[in-house]
């Protein structure tokens, strides 16, 4: 049930009339703070995971790792926008407990697996 309710809550906070996200920043901490300000995450554990997983380590040099938008990572692949990572972590936060095992199939850049 919790997994079904969370998407509706997320969509209720999504911007209307535009695909522009306003959470971008100049640092990982700024990005995480802006994602929280924009209600993209709300649990303490998700905030800690996002702060501990610096997006710059997963985005190639010359790209803007703290832009809240997908970024190319090579081989015609992209890393998803940070607000999507926050959303996935929020959906899983209640399910993941210390010592739990996670199998992330097709994890792309690996940023979510690192955050788990």
LOBA-885490 format. One record per residue (C-alpha): residue number from 1; y, x, z. Coordinates in Angstrom, 1 decimal, always signed. Each point is the difference from the previous one (the first is absolute). Example, Ala and Ser with C-alpha at 12.3 -4.5 7.8 and 13.67 -1.06 7.14 Angstrom:
# LOBA-885490
+-----+--------+--------+--------+
!  nr !     py !     px !     pz !
+-----+--------+--------+--------+
!   1 !   -4.5 !  +12.3 !   +7.8 !
!   2 !   +3.4 !   +1.4 !   -0.7 !
+-----+--------+--------+--------+
END
This chain:
# LOBA-885490
+-----+--------+--------+--------+
!  nr !     py !     px !     pz !
+-----+--------+--------+--------+
!   1 !   +0.0 !   +0.0 !   +0.0 !
!   2 !   +2.5 !   +2.7 !   +0.9 !
!   3 !   -0.5 !   +1.6 !   -3.4 !
!   4 !   +0.8 !   -3.2 !   -1.7 !
!   5 !   +3.2 !   -0.7 !   +2.0 !
!   6 !   +1.4 !   +3.5 !   -0.4 !
!   7 !   +0.7 !   -0.3 !   -3.8 !
!   8 !   +1.9 !   -3.2 !   +0.5 !
!   9 !   +2.1 !   +1.6 !   +2.7 !
!  10 !   +0.7 !   +3.0 !   -2.3 !
!  11 !   +1.0 !   -2.2 !   -2.9 !
!  12 !   +2.3 !   -1.9 !   +2.2 !
!  13 !   +2.0 !   +3.2 !   +0.6 !
!  14 !   +0.0 !   +1.1 !   -3.7 !
!  15 !   +3.3 !   +0.2 !   -1.8 !
!  16 !   +0.8 !   -3.0 !   -2.3 !
!  17 !   +1.2 !   +0.1 !   -3.5 !
!  18 !   -0.4 !   +3.8 !   -0.3 !
!  19 !   -2.7 !   +2.7 !   +0.0 !
!  20 !   +2.5 !   +2.5 !   +1.5 !
!  21 !   -1.2 !   +1.2 !   +3.4 !
!  22 !   +2.7 !   +1.3 !   +2.4 !
!  23 !   -2.1 !   +2.1 !   +2.3 !
!  24 !   +0.5 !   +3.4 !   -1.9 !
!  25 !   +1.4 !   +2.9 !   +2.0 !
!  26 !   +0.5 !   +3.8 !   -0.1 !
!  27 !   -2.8 !   +0.8 !   +2.5 !
!  28 !   -3.4 !   -1.3 !   +1.2 !
!  29 !   +1.5 !   -1.1 !   +3.3 !
!  30 !   +2.8 !   -1.8 !   -1.8 !
!  31 !   -2.4 !   -1.7 !   -2.3 !
!  32 !   -2.2 !   -1.2 !   +2.9 !
!  33 !   +3.0 !   -1.2 !   +1.9 !
!  34 !   +1.3 !   -1.9 !   -3.1 !
!  35 !   -3.5 !   -1.5 !   -0.6 !
!  36 !   +0.2 !   -1.3 !   +3.6 !
!  37 !   +3.5 !   -1.3 !   -0.4 !
!  38 !   -1.1 !   -1.9 !   -3.1 !
!  39 !   -3.0 !   -1.4 !   +1.9 !
!  40 !   -2.6 !   +1.8 !   -2.1 !
!  41 !   -1.9 !   +1.0 !   +3.2 !
!  42 !   +0.2 !   -1.2 !   +3.6 !
!  43 !   -2.8 !   +1.5 !   +2.1 !
!  44 !   +0.6 !   +3.2 !   +1.9 !
!  45 !   -3.2 !   +1.6 !   -1.3 !
!  46 !   +1.0 !   -0.5 !   -3.6 !
!  47 !   +3.3 !   +1.5 !   +0.6 !
!  48 !   -1.6 !   +3.1 !   +1.6 !
!  49 !   -2.4 !   +0.3 !   -2.9 !
!  50 !   +2.8 !   -0.2 !   -2.6 !
!  51 !   +2.0 !   +2.6 !   +1.9 !
!  52 !   -3.0 !   +2.4 !   +0.3 !
!  53 !   -0.8 !   -0.3 !   -3.7 !
!  54 !   +2.9 !   +1.6 !   -1.9 !
!  55 !   +0.1 !   -1.4 !   -3.5 !
!  56 !   +1.5 !   +3.2 !   -1.4 !
!  57 !   -3.5 !   +1.6 !   +0.4 !
!  58 !   -1.4 !   -2.5 !   -2.5 !
!  59 !   +2.7 !   -0.1 !   -2.7 !
!  60 !   +0.3 !   +2.8 !   -2.5 !
!  61 !   +3.1 !   +2.3 !   +0.2 !
!  62 !   +3.0 !   -1.3 !   -1.9 !
!  63 !   -0.7 !   -3.7 !   +0.9 !
!  64 !   +1.7 !   -2.0 !   +2.8 !
!  65 !   -2.6 !   -0.4 !   +2.7 !
!  66 !   +2.2 !   -2.2 !   +2.2 !
!  67 !   +0.9 !   -2.6 !   -2.7 !
!  68 !   -1.7 !   -3.3 !   +0.7 !
!  69 !   -1.5 !   -0.2 !   -3.4 !
!  70 !   -3.2 !   +1.2 !   -1.7 !
!  71 !   +0.0 !   +3.6 !   -1.0 !
!  72 !   -2.0 !   +1.8 !   -2.7 !
!  73 !   -2.6 !   +2.4 !   +1.4 !
!  74 !   -1.5 !   +1.2 !   -3.3 !
!  75 !   -2.9 !   -1.0 !   -2.2 !
!  76 !   +1.7 !   -3.4 !   -0.7 !
!  77 !   -0.3 !   -0.9 !   +3.6 !
!  78 !   +2.6 !   -1.0 !   +2.6 !
!  79 !   +0.4 !   -0.1 !   +3.7 !
!  80 !   +0.9 !   -3.5 !   +1.1 !
!  81 !   +3.4 !   -0.8 !   +1.5 !
!  82 !   +0.3 !   +0.7 !   +3.8 !
!  83 !   +0.5 !   -3.7 !   +0.8 !
!  84 !   -3.5 !   -0.6 !   -1.5 !
!  85 !   -1.5 !   +2.7 !   +2.3 !
!  86 !   +1.7 !   -1.6 !   +3.0 !
!  87 !   -1.4 !   -3.4 !   -1.1 !
!  88 !   -3.6 !   +1.3 !   -0.3 !
!  89 !   +0.2 !   +1.8 !   +3.4 !
!  90 !   +1.3 !   -3.2 !   +1.6 !
!  91 !   -2.9 !   -1.9 !   -1.4 !
!  92 !   -2.5 !   +2.5 !   +1.4 !
!  93 !   +1.7 !   +0.9 !   +3.2 !
!  94 !   -1.9 !   -2.5 !   +2.1 !
!  95 !   -3.3 !   +0.9 !   -1.5 !
!  96 !   +0.3 !   +3.8 !   +0.4 !
!  97 !   -0.7 !   +1.3 !   +3.4 !
!  98 !   -0.3 !   +3.7 !   +1.2 !
!  99 !   -3.2 !   +1.5 !   -1.2 !
! 100 !   -0.4 !   -2.6 !   -2.8 !
! 101 !   -1.3 !   +1.2 !   -3.4 !
! 102 !   +1.9 !   -0.9 !   -3.2 !
! 103 !   -1.3 !   +0.2 !   -3.6 !
! 104 !   +3.0 !   -0.1 !   -2.4 !
! 105 !   -1.4 !   -0.4 !   -3.5 !
! 106 !   +2.4 !   +1.0 !   -2.8 !
! 107 !   +2.6 !   +1.3 !   +2.5 !
! 108 !   +2.1 !   +1.6 !   -2.8 !
! 109 !   +2.4 !   +2.5 !   +1.7 !
! 110 !   -1.8 !   -0.3 !   +3.4 !
! 111 !   +3.1 !   -1.0 !   +2.0 !
! 112 !   -1.6 !   -3.1 !   +1.5 !
! 113 !   -3.1 !   +1.9 !   +0.9 !
! 114 !   +2.2 !   +2.6 !   +1.7 !
! 115 !   +1.8 !   -2.8 !   +1.9 !
! 116 !   -3.2 !   -1.5 !   +1.2 !
+-----+--------+--------+--------+
END
